[in-house]
Amino acid sequence: MKMNTVEFYKKVITIQLQIIYISPSMSLKIETGNTNQILRTVSEKLQPTEIKSYKKIIQEMLDYIKDPENGWVGLAAPQIWVNKRIIVVSLMQTYEDENFRTIPMINPEIFEHSTDQCLDEEGCLSVPWEHGDVLRWNWIKVRFYDEKWQEKSLLLKNLAARIVQHEIDHLDGILFIDKIQ
């Protein structure tokens, strides 16, 4: 029986997740490429019954972003072959901001945003050879669940808003290079 592309990638992801759960220490492999199928797939919502199974992945994503040697401010689950709506973001106001939190967001959705936008340069772990100016809303209100499955909402401005918009785009199969001005 021939599998279609989506079925194939779901099977690969399931196998990789099984390996991750067995493995005592996960080493994140960042997926790259502007035509990479997993990066171009819309991610599925995480269900409340699944949260326990994804806690290790969420912690590994947090550890990766918090590690200053990696030098990045956000990570979306599809970037590590997990087709779920999970992101980890650093909520910084500027790149010089030293007093910021890095948090996971499960099933994040922007429910309100500014009408004004700002053009700024972006880069991405998954497209490491590219940089470009992307237009994003100046502020957003985002609703999500934390790792304890508590619903939260935040008003984010400036760089924090940009980071969250960039990572949510990953969950929708959109790369920043699709939006370069």
C-alpha positions in Angstrom: 0.0 0.0 0.0 1.5 3.3 -1.1 1.7 6.1 1.6 1.1 9.7 0.8 3.6 12.4 1.9 1.7 13.4 5.0 1.3 9.8 6.2 5.0 9.2 5.6 6.0 12.2 7.7 3.6 11.4 10.5 5.1 7.9 10.6 8.6 9.3 10.7 7.7 11.7 13.5 6.0 9.0 15.5 9.2 6.8 15.2 11.4 9.7 16.2 9.2 10.6 19.2 9.4 7.0 20.3 13.2 7.2 20.2 13.1 10.5 22.0 11.1 9.1 24.9 13.4 6.1 25.2 16.6 8.2 25.0 17.8 9.5 28.4 19.2 12.7 26.9 17.7 14.3 23.8 20.0 16.1 21.4 18.1 18.5 19.3 18.6 18.3 15.6 17.4 21.5 13.9 15.6 20.9 10.6 16.8 23.3 7.8 15.8 24.2 4.3 13.1 26.3 2.7 11.5 23.3 1.1 11.8 21.0 4.1 8.4 19.1 4.3 8.1 19.2 8.1 8.8 22.9 8.2 6.1 23.4 5.6 3.4 21.4 7.4 0.8 23.0 9.6 1.3 21.6 13.1 -1.4 19.9 15.1 -2.8 21.2 18.4 -1.5 19.4 21.5 -4.4 17.8 23.4 -4.6 18.0 27.2 -4.1 14.2 27.4 -0.8 14.5 25.5 0.9 17.1 27.8 2.7 14.5 29.9 4.2 12.9 26.9 5.7 16.2 25.7 7.1 17.6 28.9 10.6 16.2 28.1 10.6 17.8 24.6 9.4 21.1 26.1 12.2 21.1 28.6 14.8 20.2 26.0 13.5 23.1 23.8 13.8 25.5 26.9 17.3 24.3 27.7 18.3 24.8 24.1 17.1 28.4 23.9 18.3 29.3 27.3 21.9 28.0 26.5 23.8 31.2 25.6 26.1 29.2 23.4 23.2 28.6 21.0 22.5 32.3 20.7 18.8 32.1 19.6 15.6 33.5 21.0 12.9 31.1 19.9 12.2 27.6 18.8 9.2 25.9 17.3 8.5 22.2 17.6 8.5 21.6 13.8 12.1 22.7 13.8 12.9 19.6 15.7 10.6 17.2 13.8 7.7 17.5 16.2 4.4 18.3 14.4 2.7 19.9 17.4 1.8 23.5 18.2 4.6 24.1 20.8 7.0 27.1 20.8 9.6 28.3 23.3 10.3 32.1 23.2 12.5 34.6 25.0 10.3 37.6 25.9 12.9 40.3 25.4 12.1 43.9 24.6 15.5 44.5 22.8 18.5 42.3 22.1 20.3 44.1 25.0 17.6 43.2 27.4 19.1 41.0 30.2 16.0 40.7 32.3 13.7 38.6 30.2 11.9 35.3 30.6 12.0 32.3 28.3 8.8 30.4 28.3 7.0 27.6 26.5 3.7 28.3 24.8 1.4 25.4 23.9 -1.2 26.0 21.2 -0.5 29.7 21.0 -2.8 31.9 19.1 -2.8 35.6 18.4 -6.3 37.0 19.3 -5.6 40.7 18.9 -2.9 42.8 17.3 -1.9 46.4 16.5 -2.8 47.9 13.2 0.7 49.5 12.9 3.6 47.3 11.8 7.4 47.5 12.0 9.9 46.3 9.4 13.0 44.7 11.0 15.7 42.1 10.1 15.1 38.5 11.0 17.1 35.3 10.8 16.2 31.7 11.6 17.8 28.5 12.8 16.0 26.6 10.0 17.2 28.9 7.2 20.7 29.8 8.6 22.0 31.2 5.4 19.3 33.9 5.0 18.4 37.2 6.7 15.9 39.8 5.6 13.5 42.5 6.6 10.0 41.3 7.7 7.0 43.3 8.5 5.3 42.3 11.8 2.7 43.8 14.1 4.1 46.1 16.8 2.1 44.5 19.6 0.0 41.3 19.9 -2.2 39.6 22.5 -1.5 35.9 22.6 -3.4 33.1 24.3 -1.7 29.8 25.1 -1.3 27.0 27.6 1.8 26.6 29.8 3.4 23.3 30.6 1.0 22.7 33.5 -1.9 23.2 31.1 -2.9 26.5 32.6 -4.4 28.9 30.1 -2.5 32.2 29.9 -2.6 35.4 27.8 0.0 38.1 27.4 0.3 41.5 25.7 3.6 41.5 24.0 5.3 44.5 22.3 8.4 45.1 20.2 10.9 42.3 19.9 8.9 39.9 22.1 5.9 40.3 19.8 8.2 39.8 16.8 9.7 36.6 18.2 6.3 35.1 19.0 4.9 35.9 15.6 8.0 34.4 13.9 7.6 31.1 15.9 3.8 30.9 15.4 4.5 31.2 11.7 6.6 28.0 12.0 3.5 26.2 13.4 1.6 27.2 10.3 4.3 26.0 7.9 5.5 29.6 7.1 9.1 30.6 7.1 10.3 34.2 7.5 11.8 34.1 4.0 8.2 33.9 2.7 7.6 37.4 4.2 10.9 39.2 3.3 10.1 42.7 2.0 
